Amino acid sequence: MFRSRVVGLFLKNNGKALYNIRGTMSSRVLNKESFRLLSTGVTRKCLDCFRSLPKGNYVPSIRNMSTVASVGIQNKEGLKLLVNGGPHAQKMVGIWLFGSAAWVFSMVILGGITRLTRSGLSMTDWKFTGGLPPLSDEDWLLEFEKYKQSPEYKRVNRGMSIDDFKFIYWMEYAHRMWGRALGIMFALPFSYFLRKGYITLQLGARLSTLFALGAGQGLIGWWMVKSGLEEPPSEYAQPRVSPYRLAAHLTSAFAIYCGLLWTGLSVVMPEPPAESLAWVRGAAKVKRLALPVSLLVGVTAVSGAFVAGNDAGHAYNTFPKMGDTWIPEDVFEMKPLIRNFFENTSTVQLDHRILATATLFSIGALWWSTRKFDIHPAVRSLIGSAVGMAGLQVTLGISTLLSYVPVELGTAHQAGALTLLTLMILLNHTLRRPSASLLKSLPQVAKTI
């Protein structure tokens, strides 16, 4: 630690020691009495402490002592923390990341309301930094005239009053500005934590990637909206955004949310809950089952974006049959065949029904398969919560379909998808393997009270 001041301490076989200090003291030989003192137990322990320090570690100030201490612990235990500065810094960064994830969750919900109220095409231009809304009657009339040139007004909302236009405009404006506010809310604390030295290189790279995805999300959103401002290929078709672009926009939002949530959990919980080796082995068994189920949950959520993009929720509003049949006759009418799974209304809805049912049974099977496993109570609780949420989500989906997709139920169904995905993220994060040092300290069986 004091390498810049202390050059060396050498003990010789004849009982003499040479002790040099750069720029302050000259070399001098210790006598046998000094050597005897150096040989005492307390002094030997001090010397051993100095020898155990890693070479090249220079501590410029006391403020950084906690950081160096944590680095020493990490090297010894094999646990790499994502945040420097101790528990207080971990708590602050964790709260910020969870707050950002909650903000993205609200963005997804607001986006769903915007889509269900057909407000997304009300703003016909876009600026990266945004701008002020219309503030005068002249400004509102100008925006309304722009909207009148769009296919949606000509084919769907012809004769709309300016008051009705203001409603859909404010919905889309709120959605866009809420996203820009999220960017500011993320960037300012990020800069502060970087300046304080709390962010490690690994965490900084991960958060920079998420920030870039967030910035790109605005571009994807406008790319999606532009597709709805183009004339439909058929005079009988209603203008709507591309289902591919809508799916890309929603999938990107889900990816940002999951990334923020996982990173926040890794900051505040660097080690998974584990109190015995038996629970660790049980968690490994559950993880092998939970991963494919989680992937199925994600695929089902993305398939819902294609249902929304094709307005497939307004077709076949019956359950369990689709109309009078189980499988509509036109499920493979498009050429090439692959198009049916993304553009055919009948096929898209059938796919979503099958995936949703498979998700419900898969999560139920996960619970059934693990009910006798020796696992941590937190893992068991998360599996049970996932089963309950999956049942609720299927109920919301059926209710939304039978009710012809009202805004309230459609929004709740989209929120339910993200909530179920949240539970699967929590489950997989809890099932991580502990570090080697923690494994060594665990008993075979958890202590019972």
Buried (B, 14 or more C-beta within 10 A) or exposed (E): EEEEEEEEEEBEEEBBBEBBEEEEEEEEEBEEEBBEEBEEEEEEEEEEEEEEEEEEEEEEEEEBEBBBEBBBEBEEBEBEBBBBBBEEBBEBBBBBBBBBBBBBBEBBBBBBBBBBBBBBBBBBEBEEEBEEBBEEEEEBEEBBEBBBEBBBBEBBBEEBEEEEBBEBBBBBBBBBEBBEEBBEBBEEBBEEBEEEBBBBEEBBEBBEEBBEBBBEBBEBBBBBBBBBBEEBEEEEEEBBBBBBBBBBBBBBBBBBBBBBBBBBBBBBBBEBBBBBBBBBEBBEBBBEBBBEBBEBBBBBBBBBBBBBBBBBBEBBBEEEEBEEEEEBEEBBEBEEEEEBBBBBBBBBBBBBBEBBBBBBEBBBEBBEEBEEBBBBEBBBEBBEBBBEBBEBBBEBBBBBBEEEBEEEBBBBBBBBBBBBBBBBBBBBBBBBBBBEBBEEEBEEEBEEE
